[in-house]
Amino acid sequence: MEIFAIIAERRIQEAIERGEFDNLAGRGKPLVQEDLSAVPEELRMAYKVLKNAGCVPPEVELTNEVASLRRLILEMEESEERMKKVRELNFKLMKLEMTRKRPLSLDLLSEYQGKLLDKLQG
């Protein structure tokens, strides 16, 4: 394994001498340390590799979709298309809640909250 470290160091030194690192973004600024305390130590390297490759866990992807749908719905006029997007948003919210393995929160499903409570109470 030592030979690989020697080769890497040599190539890094050659790149420094050619000036390839002179105009990098963030030069002279401190590195931002990401808090990985919530990620188990044995999974941190895999987490970083996947994150840097643009792969995100399904729950994070779904959360991003929910945020995008909310913004879109707020900008839309009242219409059938808007109601379709609201139903899609509610479905994704329900799916997100189910992936979190905790009780369903009716606060997130505002369109159906009143109807469900009426049925349960009546």
N, C-alpha and C positions, 0 to 999 in steps of 0.2 A: 504494500500500500504506500510505502514511502516514496517509491518512484513516481507515483501519480502526483503527490504533493510537490515534489521537486519540479516536475514538468509544468504543473499549474503555476507555481511561483515564477518560473522562468518566463512563461508566456505573459503573466501579469506584468512583470518587470519590463519586458520588451514593449508591451502596449503602453506603459507609462512613459517610456523613453520616446515612443512615436507620438505622444501627446493625445492618445485616444481617450483619455479620461479627463482632459482639460475642460471641456464644455458640457459636462453632464448636468442635467437638471438637478437642482438641489445642492449643487456644490457649495461647500462652506457652511451648510446648514446642518443642524443636528438631525440624526436619524429619528424618525418617529417610532417609538417602541409600542407595538400593539400588545394590549392586555390579553394574554391567552390563558389566564388563570382558570377560566371556566372549561377549558379544553383539557382532557386528561393528558398527562405528559407524554405517554406513549403514542398519542394520536396527533400531537402538535405538528410534526414534520409533514404528515399526510395532509393535515388541515391547511397548512401554508401552501403546499404544492397545489392542491385543488383550488384554493382561493386565488392564487396567482395565475392559474390557468383559466379563471373565470367560471369555474364550476361552483355552484352554490347548492346547499341542501334544499330539498323540495319545499320545506317550510319557509325558508327565506325567499325562494322564488315566488311562492304563493303570496307571501306578505307583500312583495313588490307589486304583484298583479293587483292585489286588493287596493293598494295605495293609488295605482294608476287608474283603476276603475272609479274610485271615489272622486279623483280630480276630474275625470271625464264627465261623470254624472253631474257634478256641480256646475259645469260649463254648459250642459245641455238644456234646451227648452223642454217644457212638458210635452211629451209625445209618446207614442207607442214604443219607439226605439229606446227612449229613456227608460221606460218601464222594463224593457227587456234587459237593459244594462243593470238596472236595480236588482232584478231577479238573479242575474249572473253574479253580481256582487254578493248578494245574500247567500247564494250557493257556495261561493268561494270562501266566504266568512265561516259558514258552517263546516266546510271541509277543513279549513285552517284550525278551527276550534277542536275538531275531532283528532287532528294530527298531534295536538298538544296534550292529548290524553288527560284532559280535565273536564269537569262538567261544562255543558254548553251554556254560554252566557247570552241571555236574550237581549241584553243591551246592544249587542252588535247587530242583531237582526231586527232593526227598528220597524221595518215594514210589517213583520209578522208578530211582533211582540204583543200588541194589543189583542189580535185575533186569537193567539194561543192562550193568553191569560183568560179571555172571555170563555173559551171552550173548556178550559180546565176548571174554572170557577162555576160554570153553568151546568 
